[in-house]
Amino acid sequence: MQPQNESVETPVESEPITPVVSSVAHSEAPASCNTYIDIAGRKVQFTLRDDNEEHLLARMEKLLSRFPLPEQEPADPGSAPTPPENWCPIHQVPMKRYSNAKGSWLSHKTPEGPWCNGKRNGK
């Protein structure tokens, strides 16, 4: 049972709403960059776009300065990966094993032409 004092609204017809469409054409920004930043334990992707690369880089620097990388402990020299036995520590290239009646050795030819055995002054 409805209360007797309550009025019922009559629907009113209104004009349809026309969406506003921009006449400006949108295109891909000439400069854009992405980065991932940890915020509150979540990995968040940021995409910055600009029509000027210098402005974009300045904005990226400002963004990154707000979220500095956590301090990293210095690497323990003992924990560095050990290079393979045939690796030349001087030229950072692999060496080849050679053998003859006197024994075997590792060496490689340098870009300058002479041979290197991976030791300074041939020792």
Secondary structure, DSSP 8 states (H G I E B T S, - for coil): ---TT------------------S-----SEEEEEEEEETTEEEEEEEEES-HHHHHHHHHHHHHHS---------GGGS----TTEETTTTEE-EEEEETTEEEEEEE-TTSSEE-SSGGG-
